[in-house]
């Protein structure tokens, strides 16, 4: 009987953790999609409430603060026609900090040049006053490894 109870507790714990992870993934995926949609529309105003004050964005163009990001996106420097996410994962670092990673397939143009079709993206969110804010975001182009 004792073994059965222990197994039941382990199974129930696994179900609860899987459900929580799925809920977290859905919540953060929705926020990432909002950000990508706002970027595609040139909606810099969205990022005023989406980004933490000390946010840092890292891209092939360098580092960008919250203020610079809001300003740059507001000029609609890119025409992002479509995007989709895969391999979306959320790692809760603590109850107020989350690391989000995923692959993105995108079609668009920035500064007259095609954007990389495949990127690996990561974002860090912090919870402040009950609201999740993006504090860090980075995208890296996917390159084939030699011999692959």
C-alpha positions in Angstrom: 0.0 0.0 0.0 2.8 2.4 0.9 4.5 1.8 -2.6 1.1 2.5 -4.3 0.7 5.8 -2.4 4.2 6.9 -3.3 3.7 6.1 -7.0 0.4 8.0 -7.0 2.0 11.0 -5.4 4.8 10.9 -8.0 2.3 10.6 -10.9 0.1 13.4 -9.6 3.2 15.7 -9.0 4.3 15.0 -12.6 0.8 15.9 -14.0 0.7 19.1 -11.9 4.2 20.2 -13.1 3.4 19.3 -16.7 0.2 21.4 -16.6 2.0 24.3 -15.0 4.7 24.2 -17.6 2.1 24.1 -20.4 0.3 27.1 -18.8 3.6 29.0 -18.5 4.5 28.1 -22.1 1.2 29.3 -23.4 1.4 32.6 -21.5 4.9 33.4 -22.5 4.3 32.3 -26.1 1.4 34.7 -26.3 3.6 37.5 -25.0 6.4 36.8 -27.5 3.8 36.7 -30.4 2.4 40.0 -29.2 5.9 41.5 -29.3 6.7 40.1 -32.8 3.4 41.4 -34.1 4.0 44.8 -32.6 7.5 44.8 -34.2 6.1 43.8 -37.6 3.6 46.8 -37.4 6.3 49.3 -36.2 4.4 49.7 -32.9 7.1 51.2 -30.7 4.5 52.3 -28.2 3.8 48.6 -27.3 7.3 48.2 -26.1 7.0 51.1 -23.6 4.8 48.8 -21.5 6.3 45.4 -22.6 9.9 46.1 -21.7 11.4 46.7 -18.2 13.1 50.1 -17.8 16.6 48.5 -17.8 15.8 46.1 -20.7 18.6 45.2 -23.1 18.1 43.9 -26.7 21.0 42.1 -28.4 21.1 41.6 -32.2 23.5 41.5 -35.1 23.3 45.3 -35.0 24.5 45.6 -31.4 23.0 46.4 -28.1 19.9 48.4 -27.6 18.3 49.9 -24.5 14.6 50.1 -23.9 14.4 53.8 -25.1 16.4 53.1 -28.2 14.3 50.0 -29.0 11.0 51.9 -28.6 12.4 54.7 -30.9 13.9 52.3 -33.5 10.8 50.1 -33.8 8.6 53.1 -34.1 10.3 53.9 -37.4 9.2 50.5 -38.8 12.7 49.6 -40.0 11.5 46.1 -41.1 8.8 44.5 -43.1 8.1 41.2 -41.4 5.6 39.4 -43.5 5.3 36.2 -41.4 6.8 34.3 -38.5 6.2 31.1 -36.6 7.7 29.6 -33.5 8.8 26.0 -32.7 10.6 24.2 -29.9 9.2 26.8 -27.4 10.4 26.2 -23.8 10.1 28.1 -20.6 12.5 27.6 -17.6 11.3 29.3 -14.4 14.5 30.5 -12.8 12.6 31.5 -9.7 8.9 32.6 -9.1 9.6 36.1 -10.6 12.1 35.3 -13.4 11.6 33.2 -16.5 13.9 32.2 -19.4 12.1 31.6 -22.7 13.8 29.9 -25.7 12.5 29.0 -29.1 13.3 28.7 -32.8 11.6 31.2 -35.1 11.1 30.9 -38.9 10.5 34.3 -40.4 10.1 36.0 -43.7 10.9 39.7 -44.0 13.2 42.5 -45.0 15.2 45.0 -42.9 17.0 47.9 -44.4 16.4 46.4 -47.9 18.0 43.1 -46.9 16.2 39.8 -46.3 16.1 38.8 -42.6 17.6 35.5 -41.6 15.0 32.8 -42.2 15.9 30.8 -39.1 16.8 32.3 -35.8 17.2 31.0 -32.2 15.6 33.4 -29.8 15.8 33.9 -26.0 14.0 36.2 -23.7 14.2 36.8 -20.0 11.1 38.0 -18.2 10.9 39.5 -14.7 7.6 39.8 -12.7 7.1 43.3 -11.2 4.0 44.4 -9.4 2.2 41.3 -10.7 3.1 41.9 -14.4 5.7 40.1 -16.6 8.1 42.4 -18.3 10.8 41.5 -20.9 14.2 42.5 -19.6 16.4 40.8 -22.2 16.0 39.5 -25.7 18.5 38.1 -28.2 18.2 36.4 -31.6 21.0 34.5 -33.3 21.0 33.4 -36.9 21.0 29.6 -37.4 24.0 28.5 -39.5 24.7 25.0 -40.7 27.6 23.4 -38.9 30.5 22.2 -41.2 29.9 18.6 -42.3 26.1 18.8 -41.8 
